[in-house]
Amino acid sequence: MARPLRVEYPGAYYHLINRGNAGENIFDGQREKEKFLEYLKKAVERFSMIIHTYCIMPNHYHILVETPQPNLSVAMQWLNVSYAGYYNKKHQRSGHLFQGRYKAMLIDADKYLKHLSRYIHLNPVRAKLVIKPVEYPWSSYSAFIRTIKASDWLETKWLLACFGRKKKEAIKNYKKFVEGIDIVAVENPNKHLHGGFILGDTDFVNWVKDTFLSTRDDEKEIPQLKRLKPKVSLETILQAVCDEFGRSKEQVMEKGRKGNKAREIAIYLARDFSGAKCKDLGEFFGGISGAAITMRYNQVINKIDRDKRLKGMANKIKGKIINI
């Protein structure tokens, strides 16, 4: 199974989802749900996570989380493994409890946090478990509208501040925002995901691509990465290599000359940033095969790992072509 694409940085917001294996129930009774919330509280304490919204359904959970530290992966591994161990022991079962890896959608909180919160709080209504969201005891909704006291580990102020300056006004407006809409009209914001995991406007998506995805080279393990990397024209890449090495295009493109590092770096960067197929890259670089492009690409990766100077030059060119 291919690894999911994860981006972690201080202050990131995520919509997290995890489901029971084969769609089976993993929160069968009250004690299971209580235990999961206990582990969630401990995760907040251990990893400094900030929980903005949650909902525990019979066979899956939703969490809106903020990570002041870039530690989502280790925090979620602890949470899921801890609960799975408890559940398996209680029910005398073995094997995977969750359906593969958890989903983590990176979100632009300013634009989407309130809409995702509404979507999550209305989950039990959509599933016909209750008529009104306040009737469901295993979500954070009641804490937001103050029918119960909010847990000290649940953050409600940030979201409510979007609905009014005064507490009573904010609660009233949020309640109307959630309950005053036809359930059929509530669109899943995740339908607008970019690359399967980024939820935000064009500026946010481009910022994530340029800042966190442009220099990663683990495409084989993470197919999503290839689709999301910024696309740069071959001519732009070639010119940037010429400028850095002080060579003409003819010299960079010259085949057969040993030690032509400029050509090697050009092939490496073209493979990473152009989005072109290896076959087309082969034609661009003088009629070599797509397999030869892949072979040279892998060779350059190995050279860069051993040669700090070459790695520095490659990174310098990357920075230039990304910001053009």
C-alpha positions as a LaTeX table, in Angstrom:
\begin{tabular}{lrrr}
\hline
Residue & $x$ (\AA) & $y$ (\AA) & $z$ (\AA) \\
\hline
Met1 & 0.00 & 0.00 & 0.00 \\
Ala2 & 1.38 & 3.41 & $-0.98$ \\
Arg3 & 2.14 & 5.78 & 1.86 \\
Pro4 & $-0.24$ & 8.76 & 2.16 \\
Leu5 & 1.24 & 12.19 & 1.64 \\
Arg6 & 1.77 & 14.01 & 4.94 \\
Val7 & 2.80 & 17.61 & 5.43 \\
Glu8 & 3.65 & 18.67 & 8.97 \\
Tyr9 & 4.63 & 22.12 & 10.23 \\
Pro10 & 4.05 & 24.20 & 13.38 \\
Gly11 & 0.52 & 25.61 & 13.45 \\
Ala12 & $-0.96$ & 23.26 & 10.84 \\
Tyr13 & $-4.66$ & 22.35 & 10.94 \\
Tyr14 & $-6.01$ & 18.95 & 9.88 \\
His15 & $-9.30$ & 17.15 & 9.41 \\
Leu16 & $-8.59$ & 13.60 & 10.61 \\
Ile17 & $-10.70$ & 10.54 & 9.80 \\
Asn18 & $-10.19$ & 6.89 & 10.63 \\
Arg19 & $-12.59$ & 4.02 & 10.04 \\
Gly20 & $-13.01$ & 0.52 & 11.36 \\
Asn21 & $-11.53$ & $-2.29$ & 9.29 \\
Ala22 & $-13.99$ & $-3.37$ & 6.58 \\
Gly23 & $-16.41$ & $-0.71$ & 7.86 \\
Glu24 & $-16.98$ & $-2.58$ & 11.13 \\
Asn25 & $-18.01$ & $-0.84$ & 14.32 \\
Ile26 & $-15.08$ & 0.09 & 16.54 \\
Phe27 & $-16.97$ & 2.19 & 19.10 \\
Asp28 & $-19.64$ & $-0.31$ & 20.07 \\
Gly29 & $-20.77$ & 1.01 & 23.41 \\
Gln30 & $-20.51$ & 3.91 & 25.81 \\
Arg31 & $-17.31$ & 2.65 & 27.45 \\
Glu32 & $-15.46$ & 2.43 & 24.13 \\
Lys33 & $-16.35$ & 6.01 & 23.28 \\
Glu34 & $-15.37$ & 7.18 & 26.74 \\
Lys35 & $-12.06$ & 5.38 & 26.47 \\
Phe36 & $-11.29$ & 6.94 & 23.11 \\
Leu37 & $-11.96$ & 10.39 & 24.56 \\
Glu38 & $-9.61$ & 9.55 & 27.44 \\
Tyr39 & $-6.88$ & 8.70 & 24.96 \\
Leu40 & $-7.65$ & 11.86 & 22.99 \\
Lys41 & $-7.21$ & 13.91 & 26.16 \\
Lys42 & $-3.88$ & 12.19 & 26.84 \\
Ala43 & $-2.77$ & 12.89 & 23.26 \\
Val44 & $-3.46$ & 16.58 & 23.85 \\
Glu45 & $-1.32$ & 16.48 & 26.98 \\
Arg46 & 1.51 & 14.41 & 25.49 \\
Phe47 & 1.80 & 16.10 & 22.11 \\
Ser48 & 0.38 & 19.60 & 22.71 \\
Met49 & $-2.38$ & 19.01 & 20.16 \\
Ile50 & $-5.33$ & 21.43 & 20.09 \\
Ile51 & $-8.72$ & 19.82 & 19.40 \\
His52 & $-11.24$ & 22.15 & 17.75 \\
Thr53 & $-14.03$ & 19.68 & 16.91 \\
Tyr54 & $-14.64$ & 15.94 & 17.23 \\
Cys55 & $-17.33$ & 13.37 & 16.57 \\
Ile56 & $-17.15$ & 9.66 & 17.42 \\
Met57 & $-19.44$ & 7.58 & 15.23 \\
Pro58 & $-20.02$ & 3.82 & 15.64 \\
Asn59 & $-17.50$ & 2.87 & 12.93 \\
His60 & $-15.28$ & 5.94 & 12.53 \\
Tyr61 & $-14.18$ & 9.23 & 14.04 \\
His62 & $-13.66$ & 12.81 & 12.88 \\
Ile63 & $-11.27$ & 15.25 & 14.56 \\
Leu64 & $-10.33$ & 18.83 & 13.68 \\
Val65 & $-6.90$ & 19.34 & 15.17 \\
Glu66 & $-4.23$ & 22.03 & 15.29 \\
Thr67 & $-0.60$ & 21.04 & 15.83 \\
Pro68 & 1.61 & 23.73 & 17.42 \\
Gln69 & 4.47 & 21.28 & 16.89 \\
Pro70 & 5.06 & 19.34 & 13.63 \\
Asn71 & 4.28 & 16.00 & 15.26 \\
Leu72 & 0.98 & 14.81 & 13.78 \\
Ser73 & 2.28 & 11.40 & 12.66 \\
Val74 & 3.73 & 10.40 & 16.01 \\
Ala75 & 0.68 & 11.72 & 17.88 \\
Met76 & $-1.79$ & 9.85 & 15.69 \\
Gln77 & 0.24 & 6.66 & 15.83 \\
Trp78 & 0.11 & 6.80 & 19.62 \\
Leu79 & $-3.64$ & 7.55 & 19.66 \\
Asn80 & $-4.64$ & 4.82 & 17.22 \\
Val81 & $-2.32$ & 2.15 & 18.62 \\
Ser82 & $-3.41$ & 2.91 & 22.20 \\
Tyr83 & $-7.11$ & 2.62 & 21.40 \\
Ala84 & $-6.63$ & $-0.45$ & 19.20 \\
Gly85 & $-4.74$ & $-2.19$ & 21.99 \\
Tyr86 & $-7.52$ & $-1.42$ & 24.46 \\
Tyr87 & $-10.29$ & $-2.51$ & 22.08 \\
Asn88 & $-8.59$ & $-5.75$ & 21.04 \\
Lys89 & $-7.89$ & $-6.71$ & 24.63 \\
Lys90 & $-11.43$ & $-5.96$ & 25.77 \\
His91 & $-13.04$ & $-7.87$ & 22.90 \\
Gln92 & $-10.43$ & $-10.66$ & 22.86 \\
Arg93 & $-9.59$ & $-10.08$ & 19.22 \\
Ser94 & $-6.40$ & $-9.66$ & 17.21 \\
Gly95 & $-5.45$ & $-8.04$ & 13.94 \\
His96 & $-6.02$ & $-4.58$ & 12.51 \\
Leu97 & $-8.75$ & $-2.51$ & 14.09 \\
Phe98 & $-8.62$ & 0.42 & 11.69 \\
Gln99 & $-9.07$ & 0.39 & 7.92 \\
Gly100 & $-5.56$ & 1.18 & 6.74 \\
Arg101 & $-3.89$ & 4.48 & 7.54 \\
Tyr102 & $-5.81$ & 7.43 & 8.90 \\
Lys103 & $-6.75$ & 10.27 & 6.54 \\
Ala104 & $-5.28$ & 13.68 & 7.32 \\
Met105 & $-6.57$ & 16.58 & 5.23 \\
Leu106 & $-4.44$ & 19.71 & 5.60 \\
Ile107 & $-6.78$ & 22.69 & 5.79 \\
Asp108 & $-6.76$ & 26.45 & 5.48 \\
Ala109 & $-8.41$ & 27.05 & 8.86 \\
Asp110 & $-9.44$ & 30.66 & 8.23 \\
Lys111 & $-11.58$ & 29.60 & 5.30 \\
Tyr112 & $-12.74$ & 26.09 & 6.11 \\
Leu113 & $-12.62$ & 25.37 & 9.85 \\
Lys114 & $-16.17$ & 26.52 & 10.57 \\
His115 & $-17.64$ & 24.66 & 7.57 \\
Leu116 & $-15.83$ & 21.46 & 8.50 \\
Ser117 & $-16.97$ & 21.85 & 12.09 \\
Arg118 & $-20.59$ & 22.06 & 10.94 \\
Tyr119 & $-20.15$ & 19.08 & 8.64 \\
Ile120 & $-18.65$ & 17.01 & 11.46 \\
His121 & $-21.26$ & 18.02 & 14.04 \\
Leu122 & $-24.06$ & 17.08 & 11.62 \\
Asn123 & $-22.64$ & 13.59 & 11.01 \\
Pro124 & $-25.01$ & 11.87 & 13.48 \\
Val125 & $-27.98$ & 13.64 & 11.89 \\
Arg126 & $-26.97$ & 12.52 & 8.40 \\
Ala127 & $-26.59$ & 8.97 & 9.73 \\
Lys128 & $-30.11$ & 9.23 & 11.23 \\
Leu129 & $-28.81$ & 8.46 & 14.72 \\
Val130 & $-30.48$ & 11.61 & 16.09 \\
Ile131 & $-32.80$ & 14.34 & 14.85 \\
Lys132 & $-30.77$ & 17.24 & 16.20 \\
Pro133 & $-26.98$ & 17.36 & 16.68 \\
Val134 & $-27.35$ & 18.41 & 20.33 \\
Glu135 & $-28.97$ & 15.02 & 21.02 \\
Tyr136 & $-25.77$ & 13.16 & 20.17 \\
Pro137 & $-23.51$ & 12.91 & 23.25 \\
Trp138 & $-20.34$ & 11.79 & 21.46 \\
Ser139 & $-19.47$ & 14.96 & 19.58 \\
Ser140 & $-18.21$ & 18.35 & 20.71 \\
Tyr141 & $-21.37$ & 20.17 & 19.57 \\
Ser142 & $-23.05$ & 20.35 & 23.00 \\
Ala143 & $-19.90$ & 21.92 & 24.42 \\
Phe144 & $-20.01$ & 24.62 & 21.75 \\
Ile145 & $-23.59$ & 25.64 & 22.45 \\
Arg146 & $-23.02$ & 25.29 & 26.21 \\
Thr147 & $-25.61$ & 22.63 & 27.04 \\
Ile148 & $-22.71$ & 20.84 & 28.74 \\
Lys149 & $-19.44$ & 22.15 & 30.13 \\
Ala150 & $-16.61$ & 21.97 & 27.61 \\
Ser151 & $-13.68$ & 19.72 & 28.52 \\
Asp152 & $-10.55$ & 21.63 & 29.39 \\
Trp153 & $-8.75$ & 20.00 & 26.44 \\
Leu154 & $-11.35$ & 21.13 & 23.86 \\
Glu155 & $-10.75$ & 24.51 & 22.20 \\
Thr156 & $-14.02$ & 26.33 & 21.47 \\
Lys157 & $-13.01$ & 29.99 & 21.65 \\
Trp158 & $-11.27$ & 30.15 & 18.25 \\
Leu159 & $-14.26$ & 28.87 & 16.33 \\
Leu160 & $-16.91$ & 30.75 & 18.30 \\
Ala161 & $-14.97$ & 33.98 & 17.78 \\
Cys162 & $-15.84$ & 33.64 & 14.09 \\
Phe163 & $-19.53$ & 34.06 & 14.99 \\
Gly164 & $-19.53$ & 37.04 & 17.31 \\
Arg165 & $-17.53$ & 39.09 & 19.79 \\
Lys166 & $-19.75$ & 38.33 & 22.76 \\
Lys167 & $-20.08$ & 34.76 & 24.01 \\
Lys168 & $-23.90$ & 34.55 & 23.97 \\
Glu169 & $-24.08$ & 36.12 & 20.53 \\
Ala170 & $-21.42$ & 33.76 & 19.17 \\
Ile171 & $-23.14$ & 30.66 & 20.59 \\
Lys172 & $-26.50$ & 31.73 & 19.17 \\
Asn173 & $-25.03$ & 32.39 & 15.73 \\
Tyr174 & $-23.07$ & 29.14 & 15.67 \\
Lys175 & $-26.17$ & 27.16 & 16.66 \\
Lys176 & $-28.07$ & 28.82 & 13.81 \\
Phe177 & $-25.17$ & 28.13 & 11.43 \\
Val178 & $-25.24$ & 24.42 & 12.25 \\
Glu179 & $-28.94$ & 23.74 & 12.78 \\
Gly180 & $-30.44$ & 26.34 & 10.46 \\
Ile181 & $-29.44$ & 24.62 & 7.24 \\
Asp182 & $-31.15$ & 21.85 & 5.32 \\
Ile183 & $-29.08$ & 18.71 & 5.96 \\
Val184 & $-29.29$ & 17.84 & 2.26 \\
Ala185 & $-27.67$ & 21.16 & 1.38 \\
Val186 & $-24.62$ & 20.58 & 3.58 \\
Glu187 & $-21.78$ & 19.87 & 1.21 \\
Asn188 & $-18.76$ & 17.89 & 2.30 \\
Pro189 & $-15.91$ & 20.46 & 2.08 \\
Asn190 & $-13.51$ & 17.63 & 1.34 \\
Lys191 & $-14.99$ & 17.41 & $-2.15$ \\
His192 & $-12.80$ & 20.40 & $-2.92$ \\
Leu193 & $-9.53$ & 18.75 & $-1.90$ \\
His194 & $-6.45$ & 19.36 & $-4.02$ \\
Gly195 & $-4.32$ & 16.28 & $-4.56$ \\
Gly196 & $-6.52$ & 14.34 & $-2.19$ \\
Phe197 & $-5.33$ & 16.06 & 0.97 \\
Ile198 & $-5.15$ & 19.89 & 0.77 \\
Leu199 & $-8.24$ & 22.01 & 1.44 \\
Gly200 & $-7.76$ & 25.69 & 0.74 \\
Asp201 & $-7.77$ & 28.42 & $-1.88$ \\
Thr202 & $-5.21$ & 28.70 & $-4.68$ \\
Asp203 & $-2.77$ & 30.76 & $-2.63$ \\
Phe204 & $-2.80$ & 28.25 & 0.24 \\
Val205 & $-2.40$ & 25.28 & $-2.10$ \\
Asn206 & 0.49 & 26.92 & $-3.95$ \\
Trp207 & 2.15 & 27.84 & $-0.65$ \\
Val208 & 2.00 & 24.20 & 0.49 \\
Lys209 & 3.35 & 22.98 & $-2.84$ \\
Asp210 & 6.21 & 25.46 & $-2.99$ \\
Thr211 & 7.17 & 25.23 & 0.68 \\
Phe212 & 6.82 & 21.55 & 1.45 \\
Leu213 & 6.43 & 19.49 & $-1.73$ \\
Ser214 & 8.74 & 21.00 & $-4.33$ \\
Thr215 & 11.97 & 19.49 & $-3.01$ \\
Arg216 & 10.70 & 16.06 & $-1.98$ \\
Asp217 & 11.79 & 13.12 & $-4.12$ \\
Asp218 & 9.91 & 10.14 & $-2.61$ \\
Glu219 & 7.44 & 9.86 & $-5.47$ \\
Lys220 & 7.68 & 6.08 & $-5.73$ \\
Glu221 & 6.38 & 5.64 & $-2.19$ \\
Ile222 & 3.89 & 8.51 & $-2.42$ \\
Pro223 & 2.20 & 8.76 & $-5.86$ \\
Gln224 & 0.23 & 11.86 & $-4.74$ \\
Leu225 & 3.47 & 13.81 & $-4.63$ \\
Lys226 & 4.00 & 13.67 & $-8.39$ \\
Arg227 & 0.58 & 15.21 & $-9.04$ \\
Leu228 & 1.09 & 18.03 & $-6.57$ \\
Lys229 & 4.62 & 19.17 & $-7.30$ \\
Pro230 & 4.84 & 22.53 & $-9.09$ \\
Lys231 & 5.18 & 22.11 & $-12.86$ \\
Val232 & 8.01 & 24.02 & $-14.55$ \\
Ser233 & 8.72 & 24.18 & $-18.30$ \\
Leu234 & 11.74 & 22.29 & $-19.63$ \\
Glu235 & 13.16 & 25.46 & $-21.14$ \\
Thr236 & 12.97 & 27.24 & $-17.79$ \\
Ile237 & 14.78 & 24.37 & $-16.08$ \\
Leu238 & 17.44 & 24.25 & $-18.79$ \\
Gln239 & 18.07 & 28.00 & $-18.59$ \\
Ala240 & 18.38 & 27.87 & $-14.80$ \\
Val241 & 20.98 & 25.10 & $-15.07$ \\
Cys242 & 22.89 & 27.08 & $-17.72$ \\
Asp243 & 22.96 & 30.13 & $-15.44$ \\
Glu244 & 24.19 & 28.20 & $-12.42$ \\
Phe245 & 26.91 & 26.26 & $-14.25$ \\
Gly246 & 27.89 & 29.07 & $-16.61$ \\
Arg247 & 27.33 & 26.88 & $-19.66$ \\
Ser248 & 25.50 & 27.34 & $-22.94$ \\
Lys249 & 22.41 & 25.27 & $-23.74$ \\
Glu250 & 24.44 & 23.37 & $-26.33$ \\
Gln251 & 27.03 & 22.41 & $-23.72$ \\
Val252 & 24.41 & 21.29 & $-21.21$ \\
Met253 & 22.53 & 19.23 & $-23.80$ \\
Glu254 & 25.70 & 17.61 & $-25.23$ \\
Lys255 & 25.52 & 13.81 & $-25.10$ \\
Gly256 & 28.37 & 11.39 & $-24.58$ \\
Arg257 & 30.76 & 13.68 & $-22.70$ \\
Lys258 & 31.84 & 12.22 & $-19.37$ \\
Gly259 & 31.51 & 14.36 & $-16.29$ \\
Asn260 & 28.80 & 16.62 & $-17.74$ \\
Lys261 & 27.28 & 17.38 & $-14.34$ \\
Ala262 & 25.19 & 20.21 & $-15.76$ \\
Arg263 & 23.38 & 17.78 & $-18.06$ \\
Glu264 & 22.90 & 15.30 & $-15.23$ \\
Ile265 & 21.38 & 17.96 & $-12.98$ \\
Ala266 & 19.18 & 19.19 & $-15.82$ \\
Ile267 & 17.81 & 15.66 & $-16.31$ \\
Tyr268 & 17.32 & 15.26 & $-12.57$ \\
Leu269 & 15.42 & 18.54 & $-12.22$ \\
Ala270 & 13.39 & 17.98 & $-15.39$ \\
Arg271 & 12.29 & 14.60 & $-14.09$ \\
Asp272 & 11.26 & 16.17 & $-10.78$ \\
Phe273 & 9.66 & 19.44 & $-11.84$ \\
Ser274 & 8.44 & 19.37 & $-15.44$ \\
Gly275 & 5.70 & 16.79 & $-15.03$ \\
Ala276 & 6.75 & 15.34 & $-18.41$ \\
Lys277 & 6.85 & 11.60 & $-19.04$ \\
Cys278 & 10.26 & 9.93 & $-19.15$ \\
Lys279 & 9.75 & 9.11 & $-22.82$ \\
Asp280 & 9.20 & 12.79 & $-23.65$ \\
Leu281 & 12.17 & 13.79 & $-21.51$ \\
Gly282 & 14.31 & 11.34 & $-23.45$ \\
Glu283 & 13.35 & 13.02 & $-26.71$ \\
Phe284 & 14.07 & 16.47 & $-25.24$ \\
Phe285 & 17.53 & 15.41 & $-24.10$ \\
Gly286 & 18.66 & 14.21 & $-27.50$ \\
Gly287 & 16.70 & 11.09 & $-28.30$ \\
Ile288 & 17.60 & 8.81 & $-25.41$ \\
Ser289 & 15.14 & 6.29 & $-23.97$ \\
Gly290 & 12.77 & 6.81 & $-21.10$ \\
Ala291 & 14.59 & 4.04 & $-19.24$ \\
Ala292 & 17.85 & 5.97 & $-19.65$ \\
Ile293 & 16.23 & 9.03 & $-18.10$ \\
Thr294 & 15.19 & 6.99 & $-15.07$ \\
Met295 & 18.64 & 5.43 & $-14.77$ \\
Arg296 & 20.39 & 8.83 & $-14.91$ \\
Tyr297 & 17.88 & 10.29 & $-12.46$ \\
Asn298 & 18.65 & 7.58 & $-9.90$ \\
Gln299 & 22.39 & 8.00 & $-10.48$ \\
Val300 & 22.17 & 11.73 & $-9.77$ \\
Ile301 & 20.25 & 11.11 & $-6.55$ \\
Asn302 & 23.09 & 8.87 & $-5.37$ \\
Lys303 & 25.72 & 11.43 & $-6.40$ \\
Ile304 & 23.89 & 14.24 & $-4.61$ \\
Asp305 & 23.82 & 12.18 & $-1.43$ \\
Arg306 & 27.62 & 11.86 & $-1.56$ \\
Asp307 & 28.58 & 15.27 & $-2.96$ \\
Lys308 & 27.60 & 18.23 & $-0.74$ \\
Arg309 & 28.70 & 20.79 & $-3.32$ \\
Leu310 & 26.58 & 19.20 & $-6.04$ \\
Lys311 & 23.65 & 18.96 & $-3.66$ \\
Gly312 & 24.01 & 22.65 & $-2.84$ \\
Met313 & 23.99 & 23.58 & $-6.53$ \\
Ala314 & 20.93 & 21.43 & $-7.19$ \\
Asn315 & 19.04 & 22.98 & $-4.27$ \\
Lys316 & 20.02 & 26.47 & $-5.38$ \\
Ile317 & 18.59 & 25.83 & $-8.85$ \\
Lys318 & 15.45 & 24.31 & $-7.32$ \\
Gly319 & 14.90 & 27.48 & $-5.35$ \\
Lys320 & 15.22 & 29.60 & $-8.46$ \\
Ile321 & 12.89 & 27.64 & $-10.72$ \\
Ile322 & 10.21 & 27.33 & $-8.04$ \\
Asn323 & 10.12 & 31.09 & $-7.52$ \\
Ile324 & 10.18 & 32.08 & $-11.19$ \\
\hline
\end{tabular}
